[in-house]
Amino acid sequence: MNKILIITSLLVLISGCTTMEKKENTMNPFFEDYQTPFQIPPFERIEMSHYAPAFEAGMKEQLEDIERITSNKEKPSFENTIVELERTGKILDKVSNVFFNLLGSNTNDDMDKLAVDISPKLSAHGDSILLNKELFDRVKAVHQTRENFNLDTEQNRLLDETFKRFTRSGANLNDNSMKRLTKINQSLSSLSVKFDQNVLKETNSFSLIIDNEEELSGLPAEEIRQAAKLAKSEGHEGKWVFKPTRVSMYPFITYSDQRELREQLYNSYIRRGDNNNEFDNKKIISEMVSLRIEKANLMGFDTHADFVLDNTMAQNKNRVNDLLQKIWKPGLATAQKEAKDMQDLIQQEGGNFQLAAWDWWHYAEKIRQNRFNFTEEEVKPYFSEDKVLMGAFDVANKLFDIHFVERYDLPKYRDNIRSFEVKNDQEETIGIFYTDYTLRPNKGGGAWMNTFRSQSKFDGNIIPLVVNVCNFPPLNEDEVSLLSFEQVETLFHEFGHALHGLLSEANYPSLSGTSVTRDYVEFPSQMMENWAREPEVIKSFARHYKTGQSIPDDLLGKISEAGTFNEGFGTTEYVAAAHLDMAWHTTEEPISDVNAFESQALNELGLIPEIATRYRSTYFGHIFAGGYSAGYYSYLWTEVLEADAFEPFREKGLFDKETADKLKKYVYSAGNTDDLMTQYKRYRGSEPEIEPLLRKRGFD
């Protein structure tokens, strides 16, 4: 790191400085307006040496902005306090949006090191603002005299959310408690980054290397080719490599005839972070859980879950546990029937062993083939990544009157990502959409949406810059990425998040797009999955990547018939993970033995040994490296919303204009500009019912 550049960059912000300092200032892209189309970050100009000085300067600039607010001699008002607060931190937003996006999707050792260093500093910086007594006094004064300002609905929402953000951050605590809270937040921030890095490094460190071709029996030709390609890239020419990632592992444990190898690869996946090595996460989990309990107690709550859920639609752990139980019972009953069918098949084939967790995918696929007479490999040729994406675009066009124009001239952070200009039916540009779909070692696991810039209107019409990141299979021999049907659903899911950001029409950035509670944010994304499952929609984009022929009706019918197949398993492994999350965050005492605690929680739930929880604690990034602690239930909560919300489309037609317009207005465009349940009821007319979800999962 160039220390001279860091110091110089900071001095530039302190004074007018010298000509040399001004030159150094302009060398850092974060210190100037981007001279790019749509003010997209100039990725090709951003160097590793630019991040640290931009973070430091951004924090300094924001504190100066805060000082101007608190030193204002005028009486606190909505405009001079709440709106001005929205304007703070422009440099910090710019560098944070680029750095943390790339940290997840395109990281390297230097970025990892900087993340460990900068995360606690950013946490302390945030606390210095949210625990600023003078600033909070002004916010509180505006909140208490709100009737004087003639605020509209969105302004009232912004005021409430701002006030709540301060109080939930500890603004009402005494000085000693504030200091302790700041230290806790810094520690949690550092531990979270370390947890995530450990999982990625653990994933990359293991390889199942096969050098005997006979041990590839049962695997599809394309999976074998990809394994050979991966082996070559890792220096194992002439061999085959499989990794503990969903893209590599799931095909192997589904199709491989080698039970011992299935067990080996599967265990490498579920033991990530639990190997008593340098990447072990058990101590980190214990520390994080203890710190979260202490933080909750400081804030006046018994448990971390109580604190978190107080700011959600669910509101309390009783409502969460009630929902989990309602779906757990029918899900487990169905899973037990599925397990019996598999055990019967094992016996019929002469197998003298008990069904285990690493056998489930293999025998589920056999039963699915026998029952519905098709394989996943038959389906994949009709689901090329590009065709599926075009299908998602077509759905958005029919529902929301927008279209996507691919651009080849816009800045991007890697060559193999795509960029699209998003326009409405008046040909006005409403956003930029990036897709980063291909699996690679320096990308975090899973799939997500994020923004390089959020939408807002209060200081001009600022369009959003949205990215979808997934881990889809690499290109095949024909330079095409072929998706499983589950990956088709994933693409539509993340596209739903993207639409939530792209269609936003909020005035204020902190209320725009996906800036909603965790148990609402998955609603627009899971809503979009419904169209991915409809035969009419599938038929519109599912074409063979070689022949261009549309997917045959009989194969499409089989896919639809198999829609709820293995749903007991899917429900059970998910609810088990949600229950595990709640167990960690409803405990009132620190936990020293992580594995014993996990085993006890799952045994009390009644999880059958043939199914493992979707995420074991040591790689449960949602709750220990992401924003879903005491919130993993949110996917199920929002699935209740989306199943109920899709009912009008079933009744009136998949693209009914009146329904689509209401969905856009009250869901995809509204962001967090009003109470979320109020917005939902404006769309649907009433609160959601659980029955549509039970029917959707085949539990009615």
C-alpha positions in Angstrom: 0.0 0.0 0.0 1.4 3.4 -1.0 1.4 5.4 2.3 2.4 8.6 0.6 -0.6 8.4 -1.6 -2.9 7.8 1.4 -1.5 10.8 3.3 -1.6 13.0 0.2 -5.2 12.0 -0.6 -6.3 12.9 2.9 -4.6 16.2 2.8 -6.4 17.1 -0.4 -9.6 17.0 1.5 -8.3 19.0 4.4 -7.3 22.1 2.5 -6.8 23.5 -1.0 -3.3 22.1 -0.8 -0.6 22.2 -3.5 -0.6 21.5 -7.2 1.0 18.2 -6.6 -1.6 17.2 -4.1 -4.4 18.2 -6.4 -2.8 16.0 -9.1 -2.7 13.0 -6.6 -6.4 13.8 -5.8 -7.5 13.5 -9.4 -5.6 10.2 -9.7 -8.1 8.5 -7.4 -11.4 8.0 -9.3 -13.5 8.0 -6.1 -12.5 11.7 -5.5 -14.2 13.0 -8.7 -17.4 12.8 -10.6 -17.2 9.7 -12.8 -16.6 10.7 -16.4 -18.5 7.7 -17.7 -21.9 6.9 -19.2 -24.6 7.1 -16.5 -21.9 7.8 -13.9 -21.0 4.2 -13.7 -17.8 3.5 -11.7 -14.8 3.5 -14.0 -13.7 0.0 -13.1 -10.7 0.0 -15.4 -9.2 3.0 -13.6 -9.8 1.7 -10.1 -6.6 0.2 -8.5 -6.1 -1.5 -5.2 -4.2 1.6 -3.9 -7.3 3.7 -4.3 -9.6 2.0 -1.8 -7.9 2.8 1.5 -7.4 6.5 1.0 -11.0 6.8 -0.4 -12.4 5.0 2.7 -10.4 7.3 5.0 -11.4 10.4 3.1 -15.0 9.3 2.8 -15.3 8.8 6.5 -13.7 12.2 7.2 -16.0 13.9 4.7 -19.1 12.4 6.2 -18.1 13.5 9.7 -17.6 17.0 8.4 -21.1 16.8 6.8 -22.5 15.7 10.2 -20.7 18.6 11.9 -22.4 21.1 9.6 -25.8 19.6 10.5 -25.2 19.7 14.2 -23.7 23.2 14.2 -26.6 24.6 12.4 -28.1 27.4 14.6 -31.5 27.1 13.1 -34.2 25.0 14.8 -34.1 21.4 13.7 -36.4 20.8 10.7 -37.1 18.0 8.3 -35.0 19.7 5.6 -32.0 20.9 7.6 -31.6 17.6 9.6 -33.3 14.6 8.0 -32.8 15.5 4.4 -29.3 16.8 5.0 -28.4 13.5 6.7 -29.5 11.7 3.5 -27.0 13.8 1.6 -24.0 12.8 3.7 -21.3 10.3 2.8 -21.0 10.6 -1.0 -17.4 9.5 -1.2 -17.9 6.8 1.3 -20.9 5.5 -0.6 -19.0 5.4 -3.8 -16.0 3.5 -2.5 -18.1 1.1 -0.3 -20.4 0.2 -3.1 -17.6 -0.7 -5.4 -15.3 -2.4 -2.9 -17.9 -4.6 -1.1 -19.5 -5.6 -4.3 -16.2 -6.8 -5.7 -15.2 -8.3 -2.4 -18.0 -10.7 -2.9 -17.8 -11.3 -6.6 -14.2 -10.7 -7.7 -12.0 -10.7 -4.6 -8.2 -11.3 -4.1 -5.8 -11.6 -1.1 -5.2 -7.8 -1.0 -9.0 -7.1 -0.9 -9.5 -9.7 1.8 -6.8 -8.1 3.9 -8.2 -4.6 3.5 -11.7 -5.9 4.3 -10.4 -7.3 7.7 -8.7 -3.9 8.4 -11.4 -1.5 7.2 -14.6 -3.3 8.4 -14.1 -2.5 12.1 -13.2 1.1 11.2 -16.4 1.4 9.2 -18.4 0.0 12.0 -16.8 2.5 14.5 -17.5 5.3 12.0 -21.1 4.3 11.7 -21.4 4.2 15.5 -19.8 7.7 15.7 -22.7 9.0 13.7 -25.6 7.0 15.1 -24.4 7.6 18.7 -23.7 11.3 18.2 -25.8 12.9 20.9 -26.1 16.3 19.2 -27.2 14.8 16.0 -29.7 12.5 17.7 -31.1 15.4 19.7 -31.9 17.1 16.4 -33.5 14.0 14.9 -35.5 13.5 18.0 -36.7 17.1 18.0 -37.9 16.8 14.4 -39.6 13.5 15.3 -41.4 15.1 18.3 -42.6 18.1 16.3 -43.4 16.4 13.1 -46.9 18.0 12.9 -45.2 21.3 12.2 -43.6 20.2 8.9 -46.6 19.1 6.7 -44.9 15.9 5.7 -46.2 13.5 3.1 -46.3 9.8 3.5 -42.8 9.1 2.3 -41.3 11.9 4.3 -43.1 10.6 7.4 -41.7 7.2 6.7 -38.2 8.6 6.3 -38.5 10.4 9.6 -39.7 7.3 11.4 -37.0 5.1 9.9 -34.3 7.6 10.6 -35.4 7.9 14.2 -35.6 4.2 14.6 -32.2 3.6 13.1 -30.7 5.9 15.8 -32.6 4.4 18.7 -31.9 0.8 17.6 -28.2 1.7 17.3 -28.1 2.8 20.9 -28.5 6.5 20.8 -30.4 6.4 24.1 -27.7 4.6 25.9 -25.4 6.1 28.5 -21.8 6.9 27.6 -20.3 3.7 29.0 -22.8 1.6 27.3 -22.2 3.4 24.0 -18.5 2.8 24.2 -19.1 -0.9 24.9 -21.6 -1.1 22.0 -19.1 0.5 19.6 -16.4 -2.2 20.6 -19.0 -5.0 20.2 -20.0 -3.7 16.7 -16.3 -3.5 15.6 -15.6 -7.0 16.8 -18.7 -8.4 15.2 -17.8 -6.7 11.9 -14.3 -8.2 12.0 -15.5 -11.7 12.9 -18.1 -11.7 10.2 -15.5 -10.9 7.5 -13.2 -13.6 8.9 -16.0 -16.2 8.9 -16.8 -15.5 5.3 -13.2 -15.7 4.2 -12.7 -19.0 6.1 -15.6 -20.6 4.2 -14.3 -19.5 0.8 -10.8 -20.7 1.6 -12.0 -24.0 3.0 -14.1 -24.5 -0.1 -11.2 -23.8 -2.4 -8.7 -25.9 -0.4 -10.5 -29.2 -0.9 -10.5 -31.2 -4.2 -11.9 -34.7 -4.9 -9.3 -35.8 -7.4 -10.2 -38.8 -9.6 -7.5 -40.5 -11.7 -9.4 -43.7 -12.5 -12.0 -43.2 -15.3 -14.1 -46.1 -14.0 -14.8 -44.0 -10.9 -16.7 -41.6 -13.1 -19.5 -44.1 -13.8 -22.9 -42.7 -13.8 -21.8 -39.1 -14.4 -23.1 -37.2 -17.5 -20.6 -36.5 -20.2 -20.7 -32.7 -19.7 -20.0 -33.0 -15.9 -17.0 -35.2 -16.8 -15.8 -32.6 -19.2 -16.1 -29.8 -16.8 -14.3 -31.9 -14.1 -11.4 -32.5 -16.5 -11.3 -28.8 -17.3 -11.2 -27.9 -13.6 -8.5 -30.5 -13.0 -6.3 -29.0 -15.7 -6.8 -25.5 -14.3 -5.6 -26.8 -10.9 -2.6 -28.6 -12.3 -4.0 -32.1 -12.5 -3.8 -32.7 -16.3 -5.5 -36.0 -17.3 -7.5 -36.3 -14.1 -10.9 -35.1 -12.9 -11.6 -32.7 -10.0 -14.8 -32.0 -8.1 -15.1 -29.3 -5.5 -17.5 -28.8 -2.5 -19.6 -26.2 -4.4 -23.2 -26.6 -5.4 -22.3 -26.4 -9.1 -19.6 -29.2 -8.8 -20.9 -31.3 -5.9 -24.6 -31.6 -6.7 -24.2 -33.3 -10.1 -21.7 -35.6 -8.6 -23.8 -36.8 -5.7 -26.8 -37.0 -7.9 -25.4 -39.2 -10.7 -22.2 -40.9 -9.4 -22.5 -44.6 -8.8 -19.5 -44.5 -6.4 -21.1 -44.2 -2.9 -17.9 -43.8 -1.0 -16.8 -40.9 -3.3 -20.3 -39.3 -2.9 -19.8 -39.5 0.9 -16.3 -38.1 0.7 -17.3 -35.1 -1.4 -20.5 -34.4 0.6 -18.7 -34.5 3.9 -16.1 -32.1 2.6 -19.0 -29.7 1.9 -20.8 -30.0 5.3 -17.6 -30.0 7.3 -16.4 -26.6 5.9 -15.3 -24.5 8.8 -15.4 -27.5 11.1 -12.0 -29.2 10.5 -10.0 -27.8 13.5 -7.6 -26.1 11.1 -6.7 -22.5 10.4 -10.1 -21.9 8.7 -12.2 -23.3 11.5 -15.2 -21.2 12.4 -16.4 -22.7 15.7 -14.5 -20.2 17.9 -15.8 -17.3 15.7 -19.3 -18.5 16.2 -19.0 -18.7 19.9 -17.6 -15.2 20.1 -20.3 -13.8 17.8 -23.1 -15.4 19.7 -21.8 -14.1 23.0 -21.3 -10.6 21.6 -24.8 -10.6 20.1 -26.3 -11.6 23.5 -24.4 -8.8 25.2 -25.5 -6.3 22.6 -29.1 -7.3 22.9 -28.9 -7.0 26.7 -27.5 -3.5 26.3 -30.4 -2.6 24.1 -32.9 -3.9 26.6 -33.7 -7.3 25.1 -33.3 -10.8 26.4 -31.9 -12.3 23.2 -30.5 -11.3 19.9 -33.7 -12.6 18.2 -35.9 -10.4 20.4 -33.8 -7.4 19.3 -33.7 -8.3 15.6 -37.4 -9.3 15.3 -38.6 -6.1 16.9 -37.8 -4.4 13.6 -39.5 -6.9 11.2 -42.9 -7.8 9.9 -42.9 -10.9 12.2 -42.2 -8.7 15.2 -41.5 -11.5 17.7 -40.0 -15.1 17.9 -43.4 -16.6 18.8 -44.8 -15.7 15.3 -41.7 -17.0 13.6 -41.7 -20.3 15.5 -45.5 -20.7 14.8 -44.9 -20.3 11.1 -42.0 -22.7 11.1 -44.0 -25.3 13.0 -47.0 -25.0 10.6 -44.8 -25.9 7.6 -42.5 -28.3 9.5 -45.1 -30.9 10.4 -46.4 -31.5 6.8 -42.9 -31.1 5.4 -41.4 -33.7 7.7 -44.3 -36.1 7.1 -43.7 -35.9 3.4 -39.9 -36.2 3.8 -40.4 -39.4 5.8 -42.5 -40.9 3.0 -39.8 -39.8 0.5 -37.1 -41.5 2.6 -39.1 -44.7 2.8 -39.5 -44.8 -1.0 -35.7 -44.4 -1.4 -34.9 -47.1 1.2 -37.3 -49.4 -0.6 -35.4 -48.7 -3.9 -32.1 -49.4 -2.2 -33.4 -52.8 -1.1 -34.8 -53.6 -4.5 -31.5 -52.9 -6.0 -29.8 -55.3 -3.5 -28.2 -52.5 -1.5 -27.4 -53.6 2.0 -27.1 -50.2 3.7 -29.2 -47.5 5.3 -30.1 -44.4 3.3 -27.7 -41.6 4.4 -27.7 -37.9 3.7 -25.1 -38.2 0.9 -27.4 -40.8 -0.8 -30.5 -38.5 -1.0 -29.9 -36.7 -4.3 -28.8 -39.9 -6.0 -31.9 -41.9 -5.1 -34.3 -39.0 -5.4 -33.1 -38.6 -9.0 -33.6 -42.3 -9.7 -37.1 -42.2 -8.3 -37.9 -39.0 -10.3 -36.7 -40.6 -13.5 -38.8 -43.7 -12.8 -41.9 -41.7 -11.8 -41.7 -38.9 -14.4 -39.5 -40.5 -17.0 -37.0 -37.7 -17.6 -33.6 -36.7 -16.4 -32.1 -33.3 -15.5 -29.7 -33.8 -18.4 -32.5 -34.0 -20.9 -33.8 -30.7 -19.6 -30.6 -28.7 -19.5 -30.1 -28.3 -23.3 -33.3 -26.3 -23.4 -32.1 -23.9 -20.6 -29.1 -22.1 -21.9 -28.2 -19.2 -19.7 -28.8 -16.6 -22.4 -32.3 -17.9 -23.4 -33.4 -18.1 -19.8 -32.2 -14.5 -19.2 -34.1 -13.4 -22.3 -37.2 -15.2 -20.9 -36.9 -13.2 -17.7 -36.6 -10.0 -19.6 -39.7 -10.9 -21.6 -41.7 -11.5 -18.4 -40.6 -8.1 -17.1 -41.6 -6.4 -20.4 -45.1 -8.0 -20.3 -45.6 -7.2 -16.7 -44.0 -3.8 -16.3 -43.5 -2.3 -19.8 -39.7 -2.2 -19.6 -37.1 -3.6 -22.0 -33.4 -4.4 -21.8 -30.8 -3.2 -24.4 -27.4 -4.9 -24.2 -24.5 -2.4 -24.1 -21.0 -3.4 -25.0 -19.4 0.0 -24.3 -20.2 0.4 -20.6 -17.5 0.1 -17.9 -17.5 -3.3 -16.2 -15.2 -5.1 -13.7 -14.6 -8.3 -15.7 -14.8 -9.2 -19.3 -17.2 -12.0 -18.9 -20.1 -10.1 -17.4 -22.9 -8.4 -19.4 -24.4 -5.0 -19.1 -27.9 -3.8 -20.1 -29.5 -0.4 -20.3 -33.1 -0.7 -18.9 -35.7 1.5 -20.5 -39.4 2.1 -20.0 -42.1 2.3 -22.7 -41.3 6.0 -23.2 -37.7 5.0 -24.1 -36.4 6.7 -20.9 -33.4 5.0 -19.2 -34.5 3.9 -15.7 -31.4 1.9 -14.7 -28.3 -0.2 -15.6 -28.3 -4.0 -15.0 -25.2 -6.2 -14.8 -25.2 -10.0 -14.9 -22.2 -11.8 -13.4 -23.2 -15.5 -13.6 -20.2 -17.8 -14.1 -18.7 -19.8 -11.2 -15.1 -18.9 -10.4 -12.8 -19.4 -7.4 -12.6 -15.8 -6.3 -16.4 -15.4 -6.1 -18.4 -16.1 -3.0 -20.8 -19.0 -3.1 -24.6 -18.7 -3.7 -26.4 -16.0 -5.6 -27.3 -12.4 -4.8 -28.3 -8.9 -6.0 -26.6 -5.7 -5.1 -26.3 -2.1 -6.2 -23.4 0.0 -7.3 -25.8 3.0 -6.8 -29.3 3.1 -5.4 -32.2 5.0 -7.0 -33.3 8.4 -5.7 -35.1 11.6 -6.8 -34.6 14.2 -4.1 -31.4 15.6 -5.7 -32.2 14.9 -9.3 -33.2 11.7 -11.0 -30.5 9.2 -10.0 -30.9 5.9 -11.8 -29.9 2.7 -10.1 -26.9 0.5 -11.1 -27.9 -3.1 -10.2 -25.9 -6.3 -10.4 -27.0 -10.0 -10.2 -24.2 -12.4 -9.1 -24.7 -16.2 -9.5 -22.6 -19.3 -9.7 -23.8 -21.0 -12.8 -21.8 -23.7 -14.7 -18.9 -22.7 -16.9 -19.3 -22.7 -20.7 -19.5 -26.1 -22.4 -17.7 -27.1 -25.6 -20.1 -25.0 -27.6 -19.4 -22.0 -25.4 -22.9 -22.2 -23.8 -23.7 -22.4 -20.1 -26.6 -24.9 -19.5 -28.7 -24.6 -16.4 -30.7 -27.0 -14.3 -34.3 -26.1 -13.7 -33.3 -25.2 -10.1 -30.8 -22.7 -11.6 -33.5 -21.3 -13.9 -35.5 -20.6 -10.7 -32.4 -19.0 -9.2 -31.9 -16.7 -12.2 -35.6 -15.6 -12.0 -35.3 -15.1 -8.2 -32.2 -12.8 -8.4 -33.8 -11.0 -11.3 -36.8 -10.3 -9.0 -34.4 -8.6 -6.6 -33.0 -6.7 -9.5 -36.4 -5.5 -10.6 -37.0 -4.4 -7.0 -34.0 -2.1 -7.4 -34.5 -1.1 -11.0 -38.2 -0.2 -10.7 -37.8 1.8 -7.5 -39.5 5.3 -7.6 -38.5 6.5 -4.1 -37.4 10.1 -3.4 -34.8 9.2 -0.8 -32.0 6.6 -1.3 -32.4 5.1 2.2 -36.0 4.1 1.3 -35.4 3.0 -2.3 -35.4 -0.5 -3.8 -34.5 -3.3 -1.5 -34.1 -1.1 1.6 -36.9 -3.0 3.4 -37.0 -5.4 6.3 -35.4 -8.8 5.9 -38.7 -10.6 6.0 -40.1 -8.6 3.1 -37.0 -8.2 0.9 -37.3 -11.8 -0.5 -41.0 -11.3 -1.5 -40.4 -9.5 -4.8 -37.6 -12.0 -5.7 -39.6 -15.2 -4.8 -42.6 -13.7 -6.6 -40.7 -13.7 -9.9 -40.0 -17.4 -9.5 -43.7 -18.1 -10.1 -43.4 -17.2 -13.8 -40.3 -19.4 -14.1 -42.5 -22.4 -13.3 -45.4 -21.6 -15.6 -45.5 -23.9 -18.7 -46.7 -20.9 -20.9 -43.6 -18.9 -19.9 -41.1 -21.8 -20.0 -42.3 -22.6 -23.5 -41.5 -19.0 -24.6 -37.8 -19.3 -23.9 -36.9 -23.0 -23.5 -35.2 -23.8 -26.8 -32.6 -26.4 -27.6 -29.3 -24.5 -27.7 -28.1 -26.4 -30.8 -31.3 -27.0 -32.8 -33.4 -24.0 -31.7 -36.4 -26.4 -31.3 -38.8 -25.5 -28.5 -39.0 -27.8 -25.5 -41.3 -30.7 -26.3 -44.8 -30.6 -24.8 -44.4 -34.0 -23.2 -41.1 -33.0 -21.5 -42.6 -29.7 -20.4 -45.6 -31.6 -18.9 -43.3 -33.9 -17.0 -41.4 -30.9 -15.5 -44.8 -29.5 -14.4 -45.9 -32.8 -12.9 -42.7 -33.1 -11.0 -43.1 -29.5 -9.6 -43.7 -30.7 -6.0 -41.5 -33.8 -6.2 -39.0 -34.0 -3.3 -40.7 -31.1 -1.6 -40.6 -32.8 1.7 -36.9 -32.8 1.6 -36.6 -29.2 0.4 -39.0 -28.0 3.1 -37.3 -30.0 5.9 -33.7 -29.0 5.2 -34.8 -25.4 4.9 -36.9 -25.3 8.1 -34.1 -27.1 10.0 -31.7 -24.3 9.0 -34.2 -21.6 10.0 -34.7 -23.4 13.3 -31.0 -23.7 13.9 -30.7 -19.9 13.2 -33.4 -19.2 15.8 -31.8 -21.6 18.3 -28.5 -19.7 18.1 -30.2 -16.4 18.6 -32.8 -17.2 21.2 -30.2 -18.5 23.7 -29.5 -16.3 26.6 -26.2 -17.8 27.6 -22.9 -18.1 25.7 -22.2 -21.3 23.9 -18.8 -23.0 24.1 -19.4 -26.3 22.3 -20.7 -25.3 18.9 -21.3 -28.8 17.5 -23.0 -30.1 20.6 -25.4 -27.1 20.6 -26.2 -27.6 16.9 -26.8 -31.4 17.4 -29.1 -30.7 20.4 -31.1 -28.1 18.5 -31.7 -30.3 15.5 -32.5 -33.4 17.6 -35.1 -31.4 19.6 -36.6 -30.4 16.3 -36.8 -34.0 15.1 -34.7 -33.8 12.0 -34.3 -37.3 10.5 -30.7 -38.5 10.0 -31.3 -39.0 6.3 -31.5 -35.2 5.9 -28.9 -32.7 6.9 -29.8 -29.1 7.7 -29.3 -26.9 4.6 -26.6 -25.0 6.4 -24.5 -26.3 9.2 -23.4 -23.6 11.7 -19.8 -23.4 10.5 -20.6 -22.3 7.0 -24.0 -20.7 7.7 -22.9 -17.4 6.0 -26.5 -16.0 6.0 -26.4 -15.6 9.8 -22.7 -15.3 10.6 -21.4 -13.4 7.6 -24.5 -11.8 6.2 -27.6 -9.9 7.3 -29.9 -12.8 8.2 -29.1 -13.5 11.9 -32.5 -14.4 13.4 -33.8 -13.9 10.0 -33.3 -17.0 7.9 -37.0 -17.7 8.4 -37.6 -14.7 6.1 -37.6 -16.8 2.9 -40.5 -18.8 4.3 -42.3 -15.7 5.6 -42.0 -14.0 2.2 -43.0 -17.2 0.4 -46.4 -16.9 2.3 -46.6 -13.4 0.8 -45.7 -14.4 -2.8 -47.9 -17.5 -2.9 -50.8 -15.4 -1.8 -49.8 -12.5 -4.1 -49.7 -14.7 -7.2 -53.3 -15.9 -6.8 -54.8 -13.0 -8.8 -52.5 -13.9 -11.7 -53.7 -17.5 -11.5 -57.3 -16.3 -11.6 -57.1 -13.5 -14.2 -54.1 -14.5 -16.3 -50.3 -14.5 -16.0 -49.9 -11.0 -17.4 -53.2 -9.4 -16.4 -52.5 -5.7 -16.8 -54.5 -4.3 -13.9 -52.9 -6.8 -11.5 -49.4 -6.2 -12.9 -49.8 -2.4 -12.6 -50.8 -2.8 -8.9 -47.9 -5.2 -8.3 -45.5 -2.7 -9.8 -46.9 0.3 -7.9 -47.3 -1.2 -4.5 -44.5 -3.8 -4.4 -41.6 -3.3 -7.0 -41.6 0.5 -7.1 -42.6 1.4 -3.6 -39.4 0.4 -1.8 -39.8 1.3 1.9 -41.8 4.5 1.4 -44.7 3.3 3.6 -45.6 0.6 6.1 -44.9 -2.7 4.3 -48.0 -4.6 5.3 -50.1 -1.5 4.3 -48.4 -1.6 0.9 -49.2 -5.3 0.6 -52.8 -4.9 1.5 -53.1 -2.1 -1.1 -52.0 -4.6 -3.7 -53.9 -7.7 -2.5 -56.8 -6.2 -0.5 -56.1 -8.1 2.7 -53.3 -9.7 4.7 -51.8 -12.9 3.2 -53.2 -16.4 4.0 -50.9 -19.5 4.4 -53.1 -21.9 2.4 -51.7 -20.9 -1.1 -48.3 -21.8 0.2 -49.4 -25.2 1.4 -51.0 -25.9 -1.9 -47.9 -24.7 -3.8 -45.8 -27.2 -1.9 -48.2 -30.0 -2.3 -49.2 -30.2 1.4 -52.9 -29.4 1.0 
